[in-house]
Amino acid sequence: MSISLGNLGRAETAALIVETLAAQGIEVVLVGGSCACVWTNERFGSFDLDFIDLTYKRRKQIAAALADIGRNHKIIWPDLKEWHRGEGYADRYKEFKEALN
């Protein structure tokens, strides 16, 4: 399946992440500001998706599972770079992009 991640809303993006991780045996739950946004029909603002891992998997396992999203879906790199900058992770953007290629 290949879809443009830019066409997904917050809830759909969260669902994609939850389903992708679940396929690898990693259970997560959405928490934080984005959770409030979903439940209030976007009346509150949040710029990220926060998850709690209920299965205590190692970061490498989670990263490998999430890399499937990058390999199987169209990523709009300028948008992602801007998000990294806004979240304070501008220095990690190149590392992230290289991991997905």
N, C-alpha and C positions, 0 to 999 in steps of 0.2 A: 504494500500500500504506500502510495506517495501522495502526500498532500502538502500544500504550502502552510507552514506553521504560522505565517502572518495572517492567514485567513481564519484562524481559530480564535475564539473568545477565551476569556480566562477559565471558565468552567470546562470547556472542551480541551484546552491545553492541560489543565490539571488532570482530567480524565485520561488523556493520552499518556501522561507520565505515570499515573497510578496503574493503568493497564499494562504498560511496558514493563514496569518493575515487577508487577504481579506475575507476569509470564516467566520471570526469572526467580520466582519464589521470594520476592522482597515485598513485604506489605508496608505501605505507607499511608498516612492520613494527612490531608490538607489542614493546616492550622494558620493562625495569624490573620493579618489584614486581608489577604485575598479570600480567606474563608468568609470573613464578614462581608466582603464585596459580593461574593456569589449569593449569599443568603439574603442580602438586602437589595438585590437587583442593581448592583453597581452604585449605590448611594454613597459609598465610602471609597476613598482612594488608597490604592496600594500598587507598588510597582514590581512586586516579585511574588513568587509562589514559595511558601514555606511548608515543608513536609516533616513529619516525624516518622522515623523508621521503627516499626513495631517488631522487626525481626532481628535487629542488632547485627546486620550484615556489615562487612568491612567496606570502607570507602571504595576500594578498588572494584569490588563486586557491583556496587551501585553505579560507579562511573562507567563500567563496561556495559551495564544494562542501558544506561542513559545514552551511551554512544550510539546504540541502535537507532534512536530517534534521529540523530544527526545523519546517519548513513542512509536511512530509509525515507526521509522527508526533506523537502526543499527548505533550506535555511537562507534567509535574506541576511547576508553577512553585514551590510552596513547598519541594519536595524539592531542586530545582535551586538555589534561593536558599540553603538550608542547606548544600549542597555547596560553593557559592562561599565561604560564610563559613568553613567548615572548611579549605578550601584556601588561605585568606588572600586571596581575590579578592572579598571582599564589595563593594568599591568598583566592581568591573567588572560586577556582576550586572545593573544597570539597562541599561548599555550593550549587554550581550549580549542581554537580552530585547528591547530595541528593535530590534536588528539582525534578529531573527527575525520580528518582526511587520510 
